[in-house]
Amino acid sequence: MEKPPIAAVAKHFADSVSPAAFSSKVLRFRNQFWARQVKLGTLSTDQWLSHFGDFDPLPDNLVFPLALRYHGHQFGTYNPQLGDGRGFLFAQLRDDEGRLLDLGTKGSGQTPWSRNGDGRLTLKGGVREILAATYLEAFGVDTSKAFSLIETDEQLHRTDEPSPARGSVLVRLSHSHIRFGSFQRAAYNKDTEAMSALLEYCAKWFYPSIAPLPTREKTTALLQNISEATARMIGQWMASGFVHGVMNTDNFNITGETFDFGPWQFLPHSDPNFVAAYFDENGLYRFGRQPVQGLWALQQLASSLLLLNDDADALAEALSSYEQTYQNSFSEHTHRILGLQPLGDRTANLTFLQELFSWMTTSQANWPQVFFDWFCGAASVDRAARSPQATLYDDEPFTIIRHALLVRTPDRPERLQHPYFTNISPVSLLSDEVESLWNPIATSDDWSVFESKMAHLESARTAMAL
């Protein structure tokens, strides 16, 4: 590949850094599927450890990793002291379709933005991110990909995990490492040059159709594209029962991909007030508020872009499609993970969603079980009758839901022939399950339960082929 594109503009919003040196490295996870997509599938184990443990540069790529500078609203409070404090952009690659992709890290050492932190990641944190990203990818949610996890020999001290905790370094693959907070930083500093560089870089490499536009029009067009990508992602979260946990503005990227996994959880039951982070005492980022919070984050991005385009009305208009894009995504993705074709009537589809999720909240049905039982609707009537929660489907309140499921055309019902659907229950990642697979790793270095869960996730991915 030619010189990594970010190298030309990095001076405006990134610092060259050196990775931590780890004396011992054990490869715990390698995403071979995505390694092949970015032409790294033939690396030997020693080469993999060299590039993703020691961070020796990939050929014709960044010579030094880049720690990005950014600001952000954290639980509503503006923080100008942020940046990549335990990670960096390691390399830029192309997939088979020619799209630019970033390899970013977590736990790779201290940077100028570590704020007295140790720049490290616990092994449990790395395992949790692999699980979340793999599950979301299996269920068709726009997400960064867990690419590599290497255990290091370090013992870390944390307040939210038993200490000393085992250390690790993670590499994730995404379309862009650029966060909303990079724009916020440029606006805060009134750095028009940096903001212009960000605008041009993001337009050229991620939204090329808008690149030829004049600056003012390009600014609003970029905001609209980011808004719609974010709305689609959050619609997918809500259909999948995913709770991100910490929707700070520095945890959104400009291509609408789930990343910066922290205290994430998947809902066991439908509950709009479910909170994933124990420290979110006021429920700011509770499940039911995620669509509102996504729009709020975009409004902060819009405010930053006033530095290049002072037409506040035009920027507000660029966000006007957020609500409908979100609704369309929520509807489309709910139908998608139910294996059904939506009706041609948008109102009827939205009514179905209201009825379905209202019933799920009232009945407290197991969330992943419902979608598993009724995958492909009418083609799964017999399967649903054998479900652990079949009695819920016989109750009167479910009658209207059953009718709505049965009148929709199954989408590729032949998928039900996959062995995954012979199971009585679906793959799931509820909090107690995550703890149960971590315990054998922590106590006896037994990775078999983790490997079994990953195999089950792969089975789900291939079965649904979303």
N, C-alpha and C positions, 0 to 999 in steps of 0.2 A: 504494500500500500504506500501511497505517497505520504509525505510528512503528515503526521496526525493533525487534523484541522484545528484542534483546540490550541495547538502550539502557537498559532499566529495571533491569538487574542488573549492568551493566558495572562499576560502581564497586567491586564485590567482587573482580573478577579481570581487569581490563583497564585500560590507560592510553591516553588520547587522545594521538595523535602526529601529526607533520607528515611528509608524504612528501618524499623527495628531489626536488630540482629537476634535471631533465635538459634540457640545452640543445638536444640533438638527439634525435629519435625516429624510428625506421623500423619500421613494422608488418611483422613477419615471420610472424605466424600469428594467424588469427582463426577461432574455432570458431563458424561461422555456424549450424550445426545447433542448438547449445545456446543461442546468442544468441537464436534464434527462440523456443526453449522458455521463456526468461525475459523475452520481450518486448523484447529489445534488438537484434533483427535489422535494424531499419531505421536504426540509427545510421550516419551517414556516416563516412568514414575520419577526418576531422578531429575529429568528435565522439568516435570510438573512442579516438583518441590523447589527447584531452583527459581522458576518464574513466579510461583504463587506462594512461596514461603520465604525465600530470600529476596524476591522481587528483582532478580536480574532482568534487565530490559528485554522485551521481545524484539526480534529483528525489525529494523526500520520503524521503530516506534518511539515512544517517549523515552528520553535518556534518563530523566529524573521524574518521579511521580509528582503530581500536582495536588496540593491541598487547596480546595476552593474556599474563598472568603464569602461569607453571607451573614445577613442579619435574620431576624424572624420574630414573629409574635408567638410566645410560648404561654399557653393558657390565657391568651388575651393580652399579655403584657409584652411590650416591645423590648427586645434584647439586642443591643448592638455589639455584643461580645461573642458572636458565634463564628462558626467555620468548621471545616473538617478537622475535628479534634482527635479522632482515632482512626481516620481513614484517608484515602486519597484516590485520585483518578490515576490508575496505573497504566492503562493502554487504551487505544481506540482501534477497533477492528471493523471488518465488513462481513456480513453474512452472505449466504448464497444469492440473495436478491440485491446485494450491493448496498444495503442500508448500513449507516454508521451506527456502531454500538460501542458502549463504554464498559470497561472493566474497572469497577470501583472496589474498594476494600473496606473492611471493618476490623479493627484490632491490630492494625499494622504499625502502631507506634505513635509517639507523640509528634505533634506539629505545633506551629506557632499559635494554633487555636485550641489547644488542649485544656486551657484554663485549669492548670494544676492537676488534670486527670492523668492517668497512666497510659492512655492511648491504647488500651488492651481490650480484648473481648473474652468473656468466659466461654468455655466449651459448651456449656448449656445454652448460652445465648446463641451460639452458632448453630447448634442442633435445632433450636426452636425456629430460627429463620429458614433453615432448609425445609423443615416440615411445612411451615406456613406458605412459603413461596411455591413449593411443589404441589400442595393442595390447591392453591388458587389457580395455578397453571392447569392442573387436571380438570378443574371445573370452569375453565374458559375465562378467568378473570385477568384483566390486564395487569401484569406484575413484572417486577424485576425477577431474574432467575438466580437461584443459588448456584454458583459455578464451582466453587471449591471450598473445602474446609480442612484446615491442617491444624492438628493439635500441637501446641508448643510445650516446652518443659517448664513454663512459668506457673507460679502459684499466685493467684490474685486475691485481693481482699475486697469484698463487696458487702454492702449492708442488706441487699435483697436476696442473697444466696448464702448458703453455708460456706464459710471460709476456713482455710484457703480453698479457692476454687481453681479448677484446671483452666488453663489458658488456651486460646485458639486464635487463628487468623482466618477470616472469611473473605472470599471474593465473590462479588455479585455482577451479573451481566444485565445491562439495561440499555435502552435507546439513548438516554441522556442522564448525565450526572448533575445537570443544571437545575437548581431549586428556585422557587419563588424568592427565597431570601437573598439570592444574588442580585436580583433587581431591586429589592428593598435596600440593600447596602448602597448601591449606586445612587439611588434616590436620596437616601439619608445624607450621603456625602456630597450631593449635588454634582456628581461626577458624570457630566453629559458624555464625555468620551467613552467611559466604561459602559454606560447604558447603551450607547450607540453600537459599541462592539458586541454586546450581548444580543441586541436586536438583530444585527446582521448575521451573527453566527447562528442563532436559533432559527431564523427564517431560512437561511441557505441550506442548512443541514437537516432540519427536521420538518419544515413546512415550505418546501421549495417553490410551491405555486405562488406564494406571496412575495418571494424575494425581489422581483422586479418593481414592486410598488414604491412610490415615494414614501419618505420616512413616516409622515403622519398616518397615511393609510396603512402602511405596513405595521405600525404600532397597534392600531385597532384590530387589524386582521390577525396578528399574532395572538392578541388577547382572546379573540373569539375562538381561535383554534385551540388554545390551551384550555379555555373554559369548557369547550365541548368535549375535549379529551378527558378532563377531570370529571365532568358530569357522567360520561359513559362509565368511567372507572367506579364511581360511587354507586351508580345504579347497579353495577355488577356486585359490589360489596353487599348491598341491601338484599339482593335476590339470593345471595349465597350465605347470608347470616354471618358475615364477617365484621368484626369490630376492631378497627385499627388501634384505637387506644390513645394515640397522641397525635392529633391532627394539627400540630403547629405549622406555621407557614413555611418553615424550613424543612418540613417533612413532605412537601409536595414538589414533584418535578414537572418540567414543562412539557413532557410527553404523556402525562396521565398514566403512570405506572405505579403500582403499589410498591413502596419501599420504606426503608428505615423501620423495619419491624421491631417493636419493643414489646409492650405488654399486650399484644394481640390476643384475641380469643374468638372462637366460633360459638354462636349461640346454641345452647342445648335445647332451648324452647324460645318461641317468639316473645320478646320482651323489649319494647321500645326504650325502656329505662336502664337496660343492661349497661354496666360500665366495666371496661376491660382493665383499666389502670387503677390500682389501689389508691394512688395518690391523686386521682381525679375526684376530689371530695365533693365537688358541686355538680358532677355529671356533665361537664361542658362537652365532652366528647362521647357521650352515651350513644348507643346504637341508633336510636330514632332521630338523633340530632345530626347525624353525619352529613346528610344532604345540605342542611342549612350551614353547617360549618364549612363545607367545601365552597359554597358560594361566598361566605365571609372571607375565606382565604383569597379567593379570586378578586374580591373587592380591594383587598390590600395590595395585590399585584397591580390592579388598575390604578390605584392611587400612586404607586411608584412610577408608572408609565407616563404620568402627567409631566414628568421631566422632559419627555420628547414630544408629547402631544397634549397641549393644554386644553383641548376640547373635551371637557368632562362628560358632556352629553354623548359624544361619540363613543367614549370608552364605556359609559353605562350601557349604551345600545349594544356594544360588543358582548356584554354579559346577558343580554335579554333572552338568548336562546338556551341558557343554562337549564331552566326549569323543564322545558319540553324535551331537551336532549336527555336529561336525567330520567324523566318519566318514560321516554321511549326505551332507554337502556334497561331500566328496571323491568319493564314489561317484556322486552325481547329476551332478556337474560333469564327471567323467571320461566318463560316458555321454553327456552333453550335447555335449561337444566331439568325441566320436566319432560324433555323429548317430545314437545308438541309444537305444532304450527299455530301461531296466533290467528284469531279470526281477522277478517278484513275490517272490522269495525273497531276503531281505536277506543271509543268510549266503552264498548263491551269488554274489551281486554282490560282496561283500567278498573272497571267494576269487578271483574273476576279477581284481580289482584287484591282489591279491598276486601272482598268476601273471603278469599283464601287466607290472607294474613290475619284478618279479624278472627277467623275460626281457629287458626293456629295459636293465636294469643289466648283465646278463651279456653280452648281445649288443653293447652299446654302439651300438645303432641311433640314428640321428638322431631326436631327440625330436619336433620339429615335423613331420618327414616321416611318422612313424608315424601320427599323428592325421590328417594330410591324406590319406594313402594309403587308410586304412580308414574314412573318413567314410561313414556309413550302411552299414557292414558288408558284407552280402551284395551290396548294390547296387554295390560298388566292387571286386569281385574282379578284373575286367579292368583297372581303373585301377591296382590294387596290383601287378599283374603287369608293368606298364610302369614301375614306380618305379625310381629310381636305386639303391635298396637291395632290389630284388625278390629277390635271392638269399637274403637273410636270411629271407624269408617261405617259402622252399622248404626250409629246414633243419628237421630233426626237432624241435628245441626249440620251434619256433613252432607245432607242430601243435595243441597244447592251446589256445593263444591263438586260432588261426584258428577252431577249433570254437566257442569262446566268443563270438567276434565274429559268426559266422554264425547262431547260434541266437537271437540277439537281433534284435528287429524294427527295421528301419530307421525312423527318425523323419523324416518328410517327405522321402523320397528325391528328390522333384522338385527339391530344392535343388541336386542334382548337375548340373542343366542350366545353372546359372549359369556364365558364362565363366571365373570364377575356377578352377573345377575342370578346365578344359582345360589348365592349366599342369602342368608336370612336377614342380614343387616348390612348397611353400607360402610364404606370407610368413613371415619370421622376423626376429628382432632379436638375433642372436648378437653377441657383443662386437666381432668383427672387421667385421661388417656396419655396426655403428653407427659405428665409426671410419672405414670407407670412405666413408660418406656425409658425415661431418663434414669430411674432408680437403679436398674441393673448396670447401666453404664457407670454411674457414680460409685456403686458399691463393689462391683467385681469386673469392671471393664468389659461387660457383656453387651455387645452391639446387636445381638440377634433379634431382639424385640423391635429395635429401630429399623433394622433391615427388613423385617417382616412388614412393618408399617409402610415403608417405602415401596415394597413390592405390591402391597395392596393399593397404594396410591397410583402406581403405574398401571395396575390392572383397571382401575377406575378410569384413568385417562384414555387408555386404548379402547375400553368398552364404550365410552360415551363419544369419544372422538369429536369433541366440541371445537 
